[in-house]
Amino acid sequence: MSQRGSPSRFQFWLSWPGVADTFQLPRSRTVNFTDPQLQKCYAGNFTEAGGFSDERRQVRALLAVHDLFQMLEGPHSSRVHEVIEHLLLPGLRPELRRWYQRSGADLNPAAIEFREHLSQLAGERLES
């Protein structure tokens, strides 16, 4: 049976009767948002990023959630700020640095501006 609201479970709707619709993920992979819409969007993006390390999937999913909610609500949205807080957590910072190092010159101007904003908030250059 699914447990809605449980921070360490992602829910997937399956069309097969009798097949479990949730599975437990280790806490290290879980990002817990206070906003349910952020949580749902993050969970979907994290799942779509299969094939990468958990940390890379987290960064990719967080950046996707940030981009969506910034587009919908603007840069001063509380949801956008919550995503930024998660991106800048010390445990994720090394992967965020690697993300920007790997991206290199492939970033569009908006992505470069956001990287610079994150760098300023973090107090370090994220691309080097």
N, C-alpha and C positions, 0 to 999 in steps of 0.2 A: 504494500500500500504506500502511496506517495505521501511525503510529509512536507506540505507546503510551508514555506517560511523557515525551514531548517537551513542554516547557513552553509552546511557542508554537503548539500545534495543539489544536483542539477536534475531537472525533470524533463523528460522527453516523451512526447505523445507518440505511441506506437499503434499501428492498426491491427496488431495481432492479439486476439484475446488470450489471456493467461500469461502474457509476457510482462515481466516487471517493467514499470515505467520510470524507475529511478535507480541510480547506482551511487554508491559511496565513493567519494574522491578523498584522497589524503588532504589534510588541512593545509599542507604547504602549497597546494595548487589553488586553493580557494581564495577568492577576493570577495570580501563581504561589504556590500554597499548598504547604506541606510535607506536608499530609495529603491523600491521594488522594480521600477522601470529600468534603472541602471543595471540592477542585478540580472534581469532577464536579457537585456541587450548584451551585457558582458558574457553571460553564459553561452548565448548563441554564437558570439564571435570567438570565444575560447574553443568551443567545439569545432567550429569550421577551420581552425588553425591546426588541425591534426598534422602529424608528421614532423613537428618541431619539438624542441625541448619545452618543458613546462614554462620556463621563464620567458622564452621567446613568444610562446603562445599568450602569456599574460600581457606582455608589452604590446603585441599586435592587437589583442582584444581591447586593451585599455585605450590605445590610440584610435581604434575604430569607434569606440563608444564616445570618446572625446570629440572626434570630428562630427559625429552625428548630432550630439546634443549641442555643440557649439553652433552648428548650422541651424538647428531648430530653435534654440533659446538664446543664443548670443554668448559672448565670452564671459559675461558677469553672472551667468546662471549658477545657482548653488550646485546643480548637478555637474556642471563643467568643473567647478572648483573641487568637488569631491573626487572626480576622476583624476585631476591633477595631483591631489594629495596622494592617491594610490600610486601614480606613476613615479612620484618622488620618494617613495619609501626607501630607506637605506638598503633593504634586502633586494630590491629590484633595480637599484641604480646601476650596478655593473652591466646588467643585460640591456638597460636603456642606453648606456654608453655604446655597447656593442651594436645595438640596433642602428644608431646614428653613424657609427663608423662604417658599418656594412652598407648603409644607404648611400653614403658619400655624395656624389654630385647628382644622384638620381632624384633629389628632393625638389618639389615645386616650391615657389616662393612662399606660399602659406605654410608649408611644412618647415621650411627654414626659419620663418618667423616664430613658429611655435617652438622649435628646438631652441632658439635663442631665448625665448621667454622661459622655458624650462631650465635652461642653463643659468639664467639670472636668478631664478627662484632657488635653484640648488646650490648656487655659489660655486659652480665649477663648469668647465667647458665639457659638454656631453659628446661632442664629435671627436675629441682628441684623446 
